[in-house]
Amino acid sequence: MSAVSATDSISCRLCSAVSAYTFSKRLLDRHDVRYFLCGACGALETEPPTWLAEAYQPENERFDTGQVIRSLQNAAFLKMLMETIGLTASTAIDFGCGSGLLVRLLRDQGIDAYGLDAYAVPRLATGFVRTTLAGADVINLCEVAEHFDDPAREFNALFAHDPRLVVMQTAIQNTFSPDWPYLAPEHGQHVFFYSTGAIQVLAQRHGRIAVPLGGFVVFVHPGLAGRVVDLAQGRVHPELEARVGQALPRFLEGLLATGYRYAIEDNQRIAAVP
């Protein structure tokens, strides 16, 4: 890494404003990486990442010890949200689906879900993998947006498909330090970090309403806004808020009650394909 001065800066990869050097961190035990804080949207980002081919080596999946509980919580939230606002018959795509566990969980509850991942083989969603977001009513980004090396480009491509909902789970911070665990230096895959200002940039740029709910940020199409937010009061509908806390236990109860019904249907569907 070259010497850093107090005047070093880059252009923010989300809003294009000046992003100033704030600290450095060693990633993957061998890359000394500079981090920059945007003076406009408040996002934190690494220098342009040149180490991603190393970061996505298959063995680095061992660091993702939270994927099971995260997938359960995310699947439960998605099902609850889609039911509450009347989108249960819609198509959902889990962007950056990893192993495909979340896709399988949603399909086991009757949701028309698919996975898409440029870096992983979604072995648990085999037969239900997409190569494009076309036709997605709901796009899920569960611990994915922080992996975007060019978030402006990635979100432009994502919203170009005009989804009804984009559900995003990532750590939203307004102050950052080199000791923040979410920087995840051990695997080097986290390269862009969002502030509340960055979320508003995304919402305004793509004509959406950004709704924080249950640890997620939901980007809502204006045509559905009234189903999520009481527009007169400027707050989430109390009925929806009340359902967030019960989403996971109800989802697990539903899984047990449904059993193999949808798994068998999917098996027969795959077997029918020549």
Protein Blocks (a to p, Z undefined) as FASTA:
>chain_A
ZZddfkbccddfklopacddfbdcdehhlaccdddddfklopacddddfklmmmmgfklm
mmmmmlmmmmmmmmmmmmmmmmmnopampccddehklnommmmmmmmnopacddddfkbc
cfklgoiacfbfghiabdcdehklmmpmblmlmmmmmmmnopabdcddddddfbdcfklm
klommnopacbdcdfklmmmmmmmnopacddeehiacdddfklmmmmpcfknopacfklm
mmmmmmmmmmmmmmmmnmmmlmmmmmmmmmmpZZ
